[in-house]
Structure formats: C-alpha cells, structure tokens
C-alpha cells in the first residue's frame, strides 16, 4: 500500500483521502502489529500534503470475520487514527450493526463471494460517510487559544 501512495494518491494532490485499509492483510493472515508503523508512515506522508485523511476499517463480512486477526486489525486502525489525530470511519461496526442489531442476513449487504460489499451496502456506506464528512466540516476548529469561530 505504501509503494503506490506517492503515485496513486499524493501525486493527485487530494484535499481528502479516504483510506480503506487492513482487509487484504487480514485475509492474507499477516500479523497485525507490524501494520502500526506502516499506517503511521502512510499517515505522515498524507498529512504532509495538507490533505484531510479518513481511515476506513475492514468490512464486516463472512470471509473477514472468520480470520482470527480481524478484531486486532480493527483495534489497531482505531488506535492509530486516535494517536495520529485523523478521522476514523467505523465501517466494521456499521456493518456489524446491520447484521447483529438489525438482524439483516449477510446476503442483504455482502456480495455472494462473502467478502465484498454489494450495491445496497455501498449506497448506505456512502450516505453514512457523507453525513460524517459534512458534520466534521461544520465542527469548529480547536486551536491552542480555544475554538475557532467564524467572525461576525
């Protein structure tokens, strides 16, 4: 993921980067902890561009939750986002809520491959993410001397 960061993302001079991270590593059975330094390195490079960054964690899907390292990766992403002061969109929790709280079967929001989201879940994700981005954009910015408020 870091090998392509400069050419596929930074070169485009984005204002906002939505970084979906962790699923492939979980599926490949890779250890979670080494990803902490990779995430921090990527975030350092992205923040240096002035872009806002949102980390998006794993999808809650049968092939992902069957892996023993899925929860660890979700926790690592959350902790890294907090430590690095970037936004974190909790896709895993959103999708888990659909399944465990709203009792939607996986076939409602996961493709038949048991991994990828389907059109319905992408639409729901887009709506939830757009609301979260809009709310974040409207929040006052906190500075060392207090909240920044638009002049009257």
N, CA, C and O atoms as a GROMACS GRO file, in nm:
protein
  608
    1UNK      N    1   0.081  -0.119   0.000
    1UNK     CA    2   0.000   0.000   0.000
    1UNK      C    3   0.086   0.126   0.000
    1UNK      O    4   0.050   0.225  -0.064
    2UNK      N    5   0.197   0.122   0.070
    2UNK     CA    6   0.283   0.241   0.074
    2UNK      C    7   0.359   0.261  -0.057
    2UNK      O    8   0.394   0.374  -0.093
    3UNK      N    9   0.386   0.152  -0.127
    3UNK     CA   10   0.460   0.162  -0.253
    3UNK      C   11   0.385   0.245  -0.356
    3UNK      O   12   0.447   0.313  -0.438
    4UNK      N   13   0.253   0.240  -0.353
    4UNK     CA   14   0.172   0.314  -0.450
    4UNK      C   15   0.124   0.450  -0.399
    4UNK      O   16   0.064   0.525  -0.475
    5UNK      N   17   0.150   0.482  -0.275
    5UNK     CA   18   0.094   0.603  -0.215
    5UNK      C   19   0.133   0.730  -0.291
    5UNK      O   20   0.048   0.814  -0.318
    6UNK      N   21   0.260   0.744  -0.324
    6UNK     CA   22   0.304   0.865  -0.393
    6UNK      C   23   0.244   0.878  -0.533
    6UNK      O   24   0.198   0.985  -0.571
    7UNK      N   25   0.244   0.769  -0.608
    7UNK     CA   26   0.198   0.777  -0.746
    7UNK      C   27   0.046   0.772  -0.760
    7UNK      O   28  -0.010   0.839  -0.847
    8UNK      N   29  -0.020   0.694  -0.677
    8UNK     CA   30  -0.164   0.678  -0.692
    8UNK      C   31  -0.246   0.778  -0.612
    8UNK      O   32  -0.364   0.799  -0.641
    9UNK      N   33  -0.185   0.840  -0.511
    9UNK     CA   34  -0.262   0.930  -0.424
    9UNK      C   35  -0.198   1.069  -0.418
    9UNK      O   36  -0.258   1.167  -0.462
   10UNK      N   37  -0.078   1.078  -0.364
   10UNK     CA   38  -0.016   1.207  -0.336
   10UNK      C   39   0.005   1.288  -0.463
   10UNK      O   40  -0.014   1.410  -0.462
   11UNK      N   41   0.042   1.225  -0.571
   11UNK     CA   42   0.064   1.295  -0.697
   11UNK      C   43  -0.062   1.369  -0.744
   11UNK      O   44  -0.053   1.470  -0.814
   12UNK      N   45  -0.178   1.319  -0.707
   12UNK     CA   46  -0.306   1.379  -0.748
   12UNK      C   47  -0.343   1.504  -0.668
   12UNK      O   48  -0.440   1.572  -0.700
   13UNK      N   49  -0.265   1.533  -0.562
   13UNK     CA   50  -0.287   1.650  -0.476
   13UNK      C   51  -0.430   1.655  -0.420
   13UNK      O   52  -0.501   1.753  -0.439
   14UNK      N   53  -0.471   1.548  -0.350
   14UNK     CA   54  -0.608   1.544  -0.298
   14UNK      C   55  -0.628   1.638  -0.179
   14UNK      O   56  -0.534   1.668  -0.105
   15UNK      N   57  -0.751   1.682  -0.162
   15UNK     CA   58  -0.789   1.757  -0.042
   15UNK      C   59  -0.834   1.662   0.068
   15UNK      O   60  -0.824   1.692   0.186
   16UNK      N   61  -0.886   1.546   0.024
   16UNK     CA   62  -0.938   1.447   0.117
   16UNK      C   63  -0.898   1.308   0.068
   16UNK      O   64  -0.910   1.276  -0.050
   17UNK      N   65  -0.848   1.227   0.161
   17UNK     CA   66  -0.811   1.089   0.129
   17UNK      C   67  -0.894   0.997   0.217
   17UNK      O   68  -0.889   1.006   0.340
   18UNK      N   69  -0.969   0.909   0.153
   18UNK     CA   70  -1.043   0.804   0.222
   18UNK      C   71  -0.960   0.677   0.207
   18UNK      O   72  -0.954   0.618   0.099
   19UNK      N   73  -0.896   0.636   0.315
   19UNK     CA   74  -0.802   0.525   0.307
   19UNK      C   75  -0.864   0.401   0.370
   19UNK      O   76  -0.870   0.387   0.492
   20UNK      N   77  -0.910   0.309   0.284
   20UNK     CA   78  -0.962   0.181   0.329
   20UNK      C   79  -0.842   0.089   0.348
   20UNK      O   80  -0.766   0.064   0.254
   21UNK      N   81  -0.828   0.040   0.468
   21UNK     CA   82  -0.703  -0.028   0.500
   21UNK      C   83  -0.728  -0.152   0.585
   21UNK      O   84  -0.822  -0.156   0.664
   22UNK      N   85  -0.645  -0.252   0.568
   22UNK     CA   86  -0.640  -0.365   0.659
   22UNK      C   87  -0.700  -0.495   0.611
   22UNK      O   88  -0.656  -0.602   0.654
   23UNK      N   89  -0.799  -0.491   0.524
   23UNK     CA   90  -0.869  -0.614   0.486
   23UNK      C   91  -0.776  -0.715   0.419
   23UNK      O   92  -0.775  -0.832   0.456
   24UNK      N   93  -0.700  -0.671   0.321
   24UNK     CA   94  -0.612  -0.765   0.250
   24UNK      C   95  -0.511  -0.829   0.344
   24UNK      O   96  -0.480  -0.947   0.331
   25UNK      N   97  -0.459  -0.752   0.436
   25UNK     CA   98  -0.362  -0.808   0.531
   25UNK      C   99  -0.428  -0.913   0.620
   25UNK      O  100  -0.367  -1.016   0.650
   26UNK      N  101  -0.550  -0.886   0.663
   26UNK     CA  102  -0.622  -0.983   0.745
   26UNK      C  103  -0.647  -1.110   0.664
   26UNK      O  104  -0.626  -1.221   0.714
   27UNK      N  105  -0.692  -1.094   0.541
   27UNK     CA  106  -0.720  -1.212   0.457
   27UNK      C  107  -0.594  -1.292   0.428
   27UNK      O  108  -0.599  -1.415   0.415
   28UNK      N  109  -0.480  -1.222   0.419
   28UNK     CA  110  -0.353  -1.291   0.394
   28UNK      C  111  -0.293  -1.351   0.522
   28UNK      O  112  -0.188  -1.415   0.517
   29UNK      N  113  -0.360  -1.330   0.635
   29UNK     CA  114  -0.314  -1.387   0.761
   29UNK      C  115  -0.191  -1.320   0.818
   29UNK      O  116  -0.120  -1.379   0.899
   30UNK      N  117  -0.164  -1.197   0.777
   30UNK     CA  118  -0.046  -1.126   0.825
   30UNK      C  119  -0.064  -1.079   0.969
   30UNK      O  120  -0.176  -1.050   1.012
   31UNK      N  121   0.046  -1.072   1.041
   31UNK     CA  122   0.042  -1.024   1.179
   31UNK      C  123  -0.002  -0.878   1.182
   31UNK      O  124   0.033  -0.800   1.094
   32UNK      N  125  -0.080  -0.844   1.282
   32UNK     CA  126  -0.138  -0.710   1.290
   32UNK      C  127  -0.035  -0.605   1.331
   32UNK      O  128  -0.028  -0.500   1.267
   33UNK      N  129   0.042  -0.630   1.432
   33UNK     CA  130   0.127  -0.526   1.491
   33UNK      C  131   0.224  -0.458   1.394
   33UNK      O  132   0.242  -0.337   1.405
   34UNK      N  133   0.287  -0.528   1.302
   34UNK     CA  134   0.376  -0.458   1.208
   34UNK      C  135   0.304  -0.350   1.125
   34UNK      O  136   0.369  -0.261   1.071
   35UNK      N  137   0.173  -0.358   1.116
   35UNK     CA  138   0.098  -0.260   1.038
   35UNK      C  139   0.092  -0.124   1.106
   35UNK      O  140   0.063  -0.023   1.040
   36UNK      N  141   0.118  -0.118   1.237
   36UNK     CA  142   0.114   0.009   1.308
   36UNK      C  143   0.214   0.108   1.248
   36UNK      O  144   0.180   0.223   1.222
   37UNK      N  145   0.336   0.062   1.225
   37UNK     CA  146   0.437   0.154   1.170
   37UNK      C  147   0.406   0.188   1.025
   37UNK      O  148   0.434   0.300   0.981
   38UNK      N  149   0.349   0.094   0.950
   38UNK     CA  150   0.312   0.123   0.811
   38UNK      C  151   0.200   0.227   0.805
   38UNK      O  152   0.205   0.319   0.724
   39UNK      N  153   0.102   0.213   0.892
   39UNK     CA  154  -0.007   0.312   0.897
   39UNK      C  155   0.047   0.449   0.934
   39UNK      O  156   0.013   0.549   0.870
   40UNK      N  157   0.132   0.454   1.036
   40UNK     CA  158   0.188   0.583   1.079
   40UNK      C  159   0.269   0.646   0.967
   40UNK      O  160   0.260   0.767   0.944
   41UNK      N  161   0.349   0.567   0.897
   41UNK     CA  162   0.429   0.621   0.786
   41UNK      C  163   0.338   0.676   0.676
   41UNK      O  164   0.361   0.787   0.627
   42UNK      N  165   0.237   0.601   0.640
   42UNK     CA  166   0.143   0.648   0.537
   42UNK      C  167   0.071   0.775   0.580
   42UNK      O  168   0.056   0.868   0.500
   43UNK      N  169   0.028   0.779   0.704
   43UNK     CA  170  -0.042   0.898   0.754
   43UNK      C  171   0.050   1.019   0.759
   43UNK      O  172   0.007   1.130   0.729
   44UNK      N  173   0.174   0.998   0.796
   44UNK     CA  174   0.270   1.109   0.797
   44UNK      C  175   0.286   1.167   0.657
   44UNK      O  176   0.287   1.288   0.639
   45UNK      N  177   0.299   1.080   0.559
   45UNK     CA  178   0.315   1.126   0.421
   45UNK      C  179   0.189   1.196   0.370
   45UNK      O  180   0.198   1.298   0.302
   46UNK      N  181   0.074   1.142   0.403
   46UNK     CA  182  -0.052   1.204   0.358
   46UNK      C  183  -0.075   1.339   0.427
   46UNK      O  184  -0.112   1.436   0.361
   47UNK      N  185  -0.052   1.344   0.557
   47UNK     CA  186  -0.074   1.470   0.629
   47UNK      C  187   0.022   1.578   0.583
   47UNK      O  188  -0.011   1.697   0.587
   48UNK      N  189   0.141   1.539   0.539
   48UNK     CA  190   0.239   1.638   0.491
   48UNK      C  191   0.188   1.711   0.366
   48UNK      O  192   0.235   1.821   0.336
   49UNK      N  193   0.093   1.653   0.296
   49UNK     CA  194   0.037   1.717   0.176
   49UNK      C  195  -0.069   1.820   0.212
   49UNK      O  196  -0.109   1.899   0.127
   50UNK      N  197  -0.114   1.819   0.337
   50UNK     CA  198  -0.222   1.908   0.378
   50UNK      C  199  -0.360   1.848   0.359
   50UNK      O  200  -0.460   1.912   0.391
   51UNK      N  201  -0.367   1.727   0.307
   51UNK     CA  202  -0.496   1.661   0.285
   51UNK      C  203  -0.556   1.615   0.418
   51UNK      O  204  -0.483   1.577   0.510
   52UNK      N  205  -0.686   1.620   0.426
   52UNK     CA  206  -0.756   1.556   0.538
   52UNK      C  207  -0.760   1.407   0.508
   52UNK      O  208  -0.769   1.366   0.393
   53UNK      N  209  -0.753   1.326   0.613
   53UNK     CA  210  -0.748   1.182   0.596
   53UNK      C  211  -0.856   1.117   0.682
   53UNK      O  212  -0.875   1.153   0.798
   54UNK      N  213  -0.925   1.021   0.623
   54UNK     CA  214  -1.020   0.937   0.695
   54UNK      C  215  -0.976   0.793   0.676
   54UNK      O  216  -0.968   0.743   0.564
   55UNK      N  217  -0.947   0.726   0.787
   55UNK     CA  218  -0.918   0.583   0.781
   55UNK      C  219  -1.050   0.508   0.787
   55UNK      O  220  -1.134   0.533   0.874
   56UNK      N  221  -1.068   0.415   0.694
   56UNK     CA  222  -1.188   0.332   0.690
   56UNK      C  223  -1.143   0.188   0.719
   56UNK      O  224  -1.059   0.132   0.649
   57UNK      N  225  -1.202   0.132   0.823
   57UNK     CA  226  -1.158  -0.002   0.861
   57UNK      C  227  -1.226  -0.111   0.779
   57UNK      O  228  -1.296  -0.082   0.682
   58UNK      N  229  -1.206  -0.233   0.819
   58UNK     CA  230  -1.246  -0.351   0.744
   58UNK      C  231  -1.398  -0.360   0.723
   58UNK      O  232  -1.476  -0.298   0.796
   59UNK      N  233  -1.436  -0.438   0.624
   59UNK     CA  234  -1.577  -0.470   0.610
   59UNK      C  235  -1.610  -0.589   0.701
   59UNK      O  236  -1.530  -0.680   0.718
   60UNK      N  237  -1.729  -0.586   0.758
   60UNK     CA  238  -1.778  -0.695   0.841
   60UNK      C  239  -1.847  -0.793   0.746
   60UNK      O  240  -1.964  -0.778   0.714
   61UNK      N  241  -1.773  -0.892   0.703
   61UNK     CA  242  -1.820  -0.989   0.605
   61UNK      C  243  -1.770  -1.127   0.646
   61UNK      O  244  -1.668  -1.138   0.714
   62UNK      N  245  -1.840  -1.232   0.605
   62UNK     CA  246  -1.803  -1.367   0.649
   62UNK      C  247  -1.655  -1.403   0.630
   62UNK      O  248  -1.594  -1.458   0.721
   63UNK      N  249  -1.599  -1.372   0.515
   63UNK     CA  250  -1.458  -1.409   0.492
   63UNK      C  251  -1.362  -1.330   0.580
   63UNK      O  252  -1.252  -1.377   0.608
   64UNK      N  253  -1.402  -1.211   0.622
   64UNK     CA  254  -1.316  -1.128   0.707
   64UNK      C  255  -1.327  -1.171   0.852
   64UNK      O  256  -1.226  -1.192   0.919
   65UNK      N  257  -1.450  -1.183   0.902
   65UNK     CA  258  -1.468  -1.215   1.044
   65UNK      C  259  -1.426  -1.357   1.078
   65UNK      O  260  -1.410  -1.391   1.196
   66UNK      N  261  -1.409  -1.441   0.978
   66UNK     CA  262  -1.361  -1.578   1.001
   66UNK      C  263  -1.212  -1.580   1.036
   66UNK      O  264  -1.161  -1.680   1.086
   67UNK      N  265  -1.142  -1.471   1.009
   67UNK     CA  266  -0.997  -1.465   1.036
   67UNK      C  267  -0.973  -1.421   1.180
   67UNK      O  268  -1.039  -1.330   1.230
   68UNK      N  269  -0.879  -1.485   1.244
   68UNK     CA  270  -0.852  -1.457   1.385
   68UNK      C  271  -0.795  -1.318   1.409
   68UNK      O  272  -0.806  -1.266   1.520
   69UNK      N  273  -0.736  -1.256   1.309
   69UNK     CA  274  -0.672  -1.126   1.329
   69UNK      C  275  -0.761  -1.007   1.291
   69UNK      O  276  -0.714  -0.894   1.291
   70UNK      N  277  -0.888  -1.032   1.258
   70UNK     CA  278  -0.976  -0.923   1.214
   70UNK      C  279  -0.999  -0.821   1.326
   70UNK      O  280  -0.984  -0.701   1.305
   71UNK      N  281  -1.036  -0.868   1.445
   71UNK     CA  282  -1.062  -0.775   1.556
   71UNK      C  283  -0.936  -0.696   1.593
   71UNK      O  284  -0.944  -0.577   1.626
   72UNK      N  285  -0.822  -0.762   1.589
   72UNK     CA  286  -0.697  -0.693   1.619
   72UNK      C  287  -0.667  -0.582   1.520
   72UNK      O  288  -0.619  -0.476   1.558
   73UNK      N  289  -0.695  -0.606   1.392
   73UNK     CA  290  -0.672  -0.504   1.291
   73UNK      C  291  -0.769  -0.386   1.309
   73UNK      O  292  -0.729  -0.271   1.296
   74UNK      N  293  -0.894  -0.416   1.340
   74UNK     CA  294  -0.991  -0.310   1.365
   74UNK      C  295  -0.945  -0.224   1.482
   74UNK      O  296  -0.951  -0.101   1.476
   75UNK      N  297  -0.897  -0.288   1.588
   75UNK     CA  298  -0.847  -0.213   1.705
   75UNK      C  299  -0.724  -0.131   1.672
   75UNK      O  300  -0.712  -0.018   1.717
   76UNK      N  301  -0.634  -0.188   1.594
   76UNK     CA  302  -0.513  -0.115   1.555
   76UNK      C  303  -0.547   0.009   1.474
   76UNK      O  304  -0.489   0.115   1.496
   77UNK      N  305  -0.639  -0.002   1.381
   77UNK     CA  306  -0.679   0.112   1.298
   77UNK      C  307  -0.739   0.221   1.386
   77UNK      O  308  -0.708   0.339   1.369
   78UNK      N  309  -0.826   0.182   1.479
   78UNK     CA  310  -0.889   0.280   1.570
   78UNK      C  311  -0.784   0.350   1.656
   78UNK      O  312  -0.787   0.472   1.670
   79UNK      N  313  -0.693   0.274   1.712
   79UNK     CA  314  -0.590   0.332   1.798
   79UNK      C  315  -0.496   0.423   1.719
   79UNK      O  316  -0.456   0.529   1.768
   80UNK      N  317  -0.462   0.384   1.598
   80UNK     CA  318  -0.373   0.464   1.515
   80UNK      C  319  -0.441   0.594   1.473
   80UNK      O  320  -0.379   0.700   1.476
   81UNK      N  321  -0.568   0.586   1.435
   81UNK     CA  322  -0.641   0.707   1.398
   81UNK      C  323  -0.644   0.806   1.514
   81UNK      O  324  -0.623   0.926   1.496
   82UNK      N  325  -0.669   0.755   1.633
   82UNK     CA  326  -0.674   0.842   1.752
   82UNK      C  327  -0.537   0.902   1.780
   82UNK      O  328  -0.526   1.023   1.803
   83UNK      N  329  -0.435   0.820   1.779
   83UNK     CA  330  -0.299   0.869   1.810
   83UNK      C  331  -0.249   0.968   1.706
   83UNK      O  332  -0.176   1.061   1.740
   84UNK      N  333  -0.288   0.949   1.581
   84UNK     CA  334  -0.240   1.035   1.473
   84UNK      C  335  -0.336   1.151   1.442
   84UNK      O  336  -0.312   1.229   1.350
   85UNK      N  337  -0.443   1.160   1.519
   85UNK     CA  338  -0.540   1.270   1.504
   85UNK      C  339  -0.598   1.279   1.364
   85UNK      O  340  -0.604   1.386   1.303
   86UNK      N  341  -0.641   1.164   1.313
   86UNK     CA  342  -0.713   1.161   1.186
   86UNK      C  343  -0.849   1.098   1.212
   86UNK      O  344  -0.870   1.027   1.310
   87UNK      N  345  -0.941   1.126   1.124
   87UNK     CA  346  -1.076   1.071   1.137
   87UNK      C  347  -1.075   0.921   1.109
   87UNK      O  348  -0.992   0.870   1.034
   88UNK      N  349  -1.168   0.854   1.172
   88UNK     CA  350  -1.182   0.709   1.156
   88UNK      C  351  -1.328   0.678   1.129
   88UNK      O  352  -1.414   0.710   1.211
   89UNK      N  353  -1.355   0.618   1.016
   89UNK     CA  354  -1.491   0.575   0.984
   89UNK      C  355  -1.500   0.427   1.017
   89UNK      O  356  -1.427   0.346   0.960
   90UNK      N  357  -1.589   0.392   1.108
   90UNK     CA  358  -1.601   0.257   1.159
   90UNK      C  359  -1.696   0.172   1.073
   90UNK      O  360  -1.808   0.140   1.114
   91UNK      N  361  -1.649   0.136   0.956
   91UNK     CA  362  -1.729   0.053   0.865
   91UNK      C  363  -1.759  -0.082   0.928
   91UNK      O  364  -1.871  -0.133   0.916
   92UNK      N  365  -1.661  -0.142   0.996
   92UNK     CA  366  -1.678  -0.273   1.058
   92UNK      C  367  -1.795  -0.270   1.156
   92UNK      O  368  -1.881  -0.358   1.153
   93UNK      N  369  -1.799  -0.168   1.242
   93UNK     CA  370  -1.908  -0.157   1.339
   93UNK      C  371  -2.042  -0.129   1.273
   93UNK      O  372  -2.144  -0.182   1.316
   94UNK      N  373  -2.043  -0.047   1.169
   94UNK     CA  374  -2.166  -0.018   1.096
   94UNK      C  375  -2.225  -0.147   1.037
   94UNK      O  376  -2.344  -0.175   1.052
   95UNK      N  377  -2.141  -0.223   0.971
   95UNK     CA  378  -2.187  -0.346   0.909
   95UNK      C  379  -2.224  -0.451   1.013
   95UNK      O  380  -2.319  -0.528   0.993
   96UNK      N  381  -2.151  -0.455   1.124
   96UNK     CA  382  -2.186  -0.549   1.231
   96UNK      C  383  -2.323  -0.514   1.289
   96UNK      O  384  -2.401  -0.603   1.322
   97UNK      N  385  -2.351  -0.384   1.300
   97UNK     CA  386  -2.483  -0.341   1.349
   97UNK      C  387  -2.594  -0.390   1.256
   97UNK      O  388  -2.699  -0.436   1.301
   98UNK      N  389  -2.570  -0.379   1.125
   98UNK     CA  390  -2.671  -0.429   1.031
   98UNK      C  391  -2.702  -0.576   1.058
   98UNK      O  392  -2.818  -0.618   1.057
   99UNK      N  393  -2.596  -0.653   1.083
   99UNK     CA  394  -2.612  -0.798   1.099
   99UNK      C  395  -2.663  -0.836   1.239
   99UNK      O  396  -2.759  -0.911   1.251
  100UNK      N  397  -2.598  -0.784   1.342
  100UNK     CA  398  -2.628  -0.829   1.479
  100UNK      C  399  -2.745  -0.755   1.544
  100UNK      O  400  -2.819  -0.816   1.621
  101UNK      N  401  -2.763  -0.627   1.516
  101UNK     CA  402  -2.869  -0.550   1.580
  101UNK      C  403  -2.994  -0.544   1.494
  101UNK      O  404  -3.106  -0.561   1.542
  102UNK      N  405  -2.973  -0.519   1.365
  102UNK     CA  406  -3.088  -0.508   1.275
  102UNK      C  407  -3.126  -0.644   1.215
  102UNK      O  408  -3.226  -0.655   1.144
  103UNK      N  409  -3.046  -0.745   1.245
  103UNK     CA  410  -3.073  -0.885   1.203
  103UNK      C  411  -3.086  -0.901   1.052
  103UNK      O  412  -3.166  -0.981   1.004
  104UNK      N  413  -3.006  -0.825   0.978
  104UNK     CA  414  -3.003  -0.842   0.833
  104UNK      C  415  -2.911  -0.959   0.800
  104UNK      O  416  -2.800  -0.967   0.852
  105UNK      N  417  -2.955  -1.048   0.715
  105UNK     CA  418  -2.863  -1.156   0.674
  105UNK      C  419  -2.751  -1.100   0.587
  105UNK      O  420  -2.768  -0.998   0.521
  106UNK      N  421  -2.638  -1.166   0.589
  106UNK     CA  422  -2.524  -1.118   0.511
  106UNK      C  423  -2.559  -1.096   0.365
  106UNK      O  424  -2.508  -1.003   0.302
  107UNK      N  425  -2.646  -1.180   0.310
  107UNK     CA  426  -2.680  -1.166   0.167
  107UNK      C  427  -2.745  -1.033   0.136
  107UNK      O  428  -2.751  -0.993   0.019
  108UNK      N  429  -2.795  -0.962   0.238
  108UNK     CA  430  -2.855  -0.830   0.217
  108UNK      C  431  -2.749  -0.726   0.185
  108UNK      O  432  -2.775  -0.632   0.109
  109UNK      N  433  -2.629  -0.740   0.242
  109UNK     CA  434  -2.529  -0.635   0.226
  109UNK      C  435  -2.390  -0.683   0.182
  109UNK      O  436  -2.299  -0.602   0.167
  110UNK      N  437  -2.373  -0.813   0.162
  110UNK     CA  438  -2.244  -0.866   0.116
  110UNK      C  439  -2.269  -0.944  -0.014
  110UNK      O  440  -2.368  -1.016  -0.027
  111UNK      N  441  -2.179  -0.928  -0.108
  111UNK     CA  442  -2.187  -1.000  -0.234
  111UNK      C  443  -2.178  -1.151  -0.211
  111UNK      O  444  -2.132  -1.194  -0.105
  112UNK      N  445  -2.220  -1.230  -0.308
  112UNK     CA  446  -2.214  -1.376  -0.292
  112UNK      C  447  -2.074  -1.431  -0.263
  112UNK      O  448  -2.060  -1.544  -0.217
  113UNK      N  449  -1.970  -1.352  -0.291
  113UNK     CA  450  -1.834  -1.401  -0.263
  113UNK      C  451  -1.800  -1.401  -0.114
  113UNK      O  452  -1.694  -1.450  -0.075
  114UNK      N  453  -1.889  -1.347  -0.030
  114UNK     CA  454  -1.868  -1.346   0.115
  114UNK      C  455  -1.766  -1.245   0.161
  114UNK      O  456  -1.723  -1.249   0.277
  115UNK      N  457  -1.725  -1.155   0.074
  115UNK     CA  458  -1.622  -1.058   0.107
  115UNK      C  459  -1.662  -0.914   0.073
  115UNK      O  460  -1.661  -0.826   0.158
  116UNK      N  461  -1.697  -0.893  -0.051
  116UNK     CA  462  -1.719  -0.756  -0.099
  116UNK      C  463  -1.859  -0.706  -0.066
  116UNK      O  464  -1.954  -0.784  -0.055
  117UNK      N  465  -1.869  -0.576  -0.049
  117UNK     CA  466  -1.998  -0.514  -0.027
  117UNK      C  467  -2.077  -0.517  -0.159
  117UNK      O  468  -2.019  -0.528  -0.267
  118UNK      N  469  -2.209  -0.507  -0.148
  118UNK     CA  470  -2.292  -0.502  -0.268
  118UNK      C  471  -2.343  -0.360  -0.290
  118UNK      O  472  -2.308  -0.269  -0.214
  119UNK      N  473  -2.424  -0.339  -0.391
  119UNK     CA  474  -2.472  -0.204  -0.423
  119UNK      C  475  -2.548  -0.141  -0.307
  119UNK      O  476  -2.530  -0.023  -0.278
  120UNK      N  477  -2.631  -0.220  -0.240
  120UNK     CA  478  -2.709  -0.168  -0.128
  120UNK      C  479  -2.616  -0.117  -0.017
  120UNK      O  480  -2.634  -0.006   0.032
  121UNK      N  481  -2.519  -0.199   0.022
  121UNK     CA  482  -2.431  -0.159   0.132
  121UNK      C  483  -2.339  -0.044   0.092
  121UNK      O  484  -2.306   0.041   0.176
  122UNK      N  485  -2.295  -0.040  -0.035
  122UNK     CA  486  -2.215   0.075  -0.079
  122UNK      C  487  -2.296   0.202  -0.073
  122UNK      O  488  -2.243   0.307  -0.036
  123UNK      N  489  -2.423   0.196  -0.109
  123UNK     CA  490  -2.508   0.316  -0.102
  123UNK      C  491  -2.525   0.361   0.043
  123UNK      O  492  -2.517   0.480   0.072
  124UNK      N  493  -2.547   0.266   0.133
  124UNK     CA  494  -2.560   0.300   0.275
  124UNK      C  495  -2.429   0.356   0.331
  124UNK      O  496  -2.429   0.453   0.407
  125UNK      N  497  -2.318   0.295   0.292
  125UNK     CA  498  -2.188   0.343   0.335
  125UNK      C  499  -2.163   0.484   0.285
  125UNK      O  500  -2.117   0.570   0.360
  126UNK      N  501  -2.194   0.508   0.158
  126UNK     CA  502  -2.173   0.642   0.101
  126UNK      C  503  -2.255   0.746   0.174
  126UNK      O  504  -2.206   0.856   0.201
  127UNK      N  505  -2.377   0.713   0.206
  127UNK     CA  506  -2.463   0.808   0.278
  127UNK      C  507  -2.408   0.836   0.417
  127UNK      O  508  -2.397   0.952   0.458
  128UNK      N  509  -2.374   0.731   0.490
  128UNK     CA  510  -2.321   0.748   0.626
  128UNK      C  511  -2.189   0.824   0.625
  128UNK      O  512  -2.165   0.909   0.711
  129UNK      N  513  -2.104   0.794   0.530
  129UNK     CA  514  -1.975   0.862   0.520
  129UNK      C  515  -1.993   1.008   0.482
  129UNK      O  516  -1.923   1.094   0.536
  130UNK      N  517  -2.084   1.037   0.391
  130UNK     CA  518  -2.106   1.177   0.351
  130UNK      C  519  -2.161   1.259   0.468
  130UNK      O  520  -2.124   1.375   0.485
  131UNK      N  521  -2.249   1.200   0.547
  131UNK     CA  522  -2.302   1.269   0.665
  131UNK      C  523  -2.188   1.296   0.764
  131UNK      O  524  -2.178   1.406   0.819
  132UNK      N  525  -2.104   1.196   0.786
  132UNK     CA  526  -1.991   1.212   0.880
  132UNK      C  527  -1.894   1.320   0.832
  132UNK      O  528  -1.845   1.399   0.913
  133UNK      N  529  -1.866   1.324   0.702
  133UNK     CA  530  -1.775   1.426   0.649
  133UNK      C  531  -1.837   1.564   0.662
  133UNK      O  532  -1.769   1.659   0.700
  134UNK      N  533  -1.965   1.576   0.630
  134UNK     CA  534  -2.032   1.707   0.642
  134UNK      C  535  -2.033   1.755   0.786
  134UNK      O  536  -2.008   1.873   0.812
  135UNK      N  537  -2.062   1.666   0.880
  135UNK     CA  538  -2.061   1.704   1.022
  135UNK      C  539  -1.921   1.746   1.067
  135UNK      O  540  -1.907   1.842   1.141
  136UNK      N  541  -1.819   1.674   1.022
  136UNK     CA  542  -1.682   1.709   1.060
  136UNK      C  543  -1.643   1.844   1.002
  136UNK      O  544  -1.572   1.921   1.066
  137UNK      N  545  -1.688   1.873   0.881
  137UNK     CA  546  -1.654   2.000   0.817
  137UNK      C  547  -1.719   2.118   0.887
  137UNK      O  548  -1.668   2.230   0.880
  138UNK      N  549  -1.830   2.095   0.953
  138UNK     CA  550  -1.902   2.203   1.021
  138UNK      C  551  -1.858   2.226   1.164
  138UNK      O  552  -1.892   2.328   1.224
  139UNK      N  553  -1.780   2.132   1.220
  139UNK     CA  554  -1.734   2.147   1.358
  139UNK      C  555  -1.634   2.260   1.368
  139UNK      O  556  -1.552   2.280   1.279
  140UNK      N  557  -1.641   2.336   1.479
  140UNK     CA  558  -1.538   2.440   1.499
  140UNK      C  559  -1.401   2.377   1.514
  140UNK      O  560  -1.387   2.267   1.568
  141UNK      N  561  -1.301   2.446   1.466
  141UNK     CA  562  -1.164   2.400   1.479
  141UNK      C  563  -1.110   2.446   1.613
  141UNK      O  564  -1.122   2.563   1.649
  142UNK      N  565  -1.050   2.354   1.686
  142UNK     CA  566  -0.992   2.388   1.815
  142UNK      C  567  -0.846   2.426   1.794
  142UNK      O  568  -0.772   2.357   1.724
  143UNK      N  569  -0.805   2.536   1.855
  143UNK     CA  570  -0.667   2.580   1.847
  143UNK      C  571  -0.611   2.590   1.988
  143UNK      O  572  -0.682   2.562   2.085
  144UNK      N  573  -0.487   2.628   2.000
  144UNK     CA  574  -0.425   2.641   2.131
  144UNK      C  575  -0.491   2.751   2.214
  144UNK      O  576  -0.483   2.748   2.337
  145UNK      N  577  -0.556   2.846   2.150
  145UNK     CA  578  -0.620   2.954   2.226
  145UNK      C  579  -0.772   2.935   2.236
  145UNK      O  580  -0.842   3.023   2.287
  146UNK      N  581  -0.822   2.822   2.190
  146UNK     CA  582  -0.965   2.793   2.202
  146UNK      C  583  -1.027   2.766   2.067
  146UNK      O  584  -0.960   2.766   1.964
  147UNK      N  585  -1.158   2.741   2.069
  147UNK     CA  586  -1.226   2.711   1.943
  147UNK      C  587  -1.219   2.826   1.844
  147UNK      O  588  -1.227   2.943   1.883
  148UNK      N  589  -1.203   2.793   1.720
  148UNK     CA  590  -1.203   2.894   1.616
  148UNK      C  591  -1.348   2.914   1.570
  148UNK      O  592  -1.416   2.819   1.532
  149UNK      N  593  -1.392   3.039   1.573
  149UNK     CA  594  -1.529   3.070   1.535
  149UNK      C  595  -1.524   3.171   1.421
  149UNK      O  596  -1.441   3.261   1.420
  150UNK      N  597  -1.614   3.154   1.328
  150UNK     CA  598  -1.619   3.249   1.216
  150UNK      C  599  -1.652   3.388   1.270
  150UNK      O  600  -1.738   3.401   1.358
  151UNK      N  601  -1.585   3.492   1.218
  151UNK     CA  602  -1.613   3.628   1.266
  151UNK      C  603  -1.754   3.670   1.229
  151UNK      O  604  -1.810   3.624   1.130
  152UNK      N  605  -1.810   3.758   1.312
  152UNK     CA  606  -1.946   3.808   1.285
  152UNK      C  607  -1.941   3.934   1.206
  152UNK      O  608  -2.045   3.991   1.174
   0.00000   0.00000   0.00000
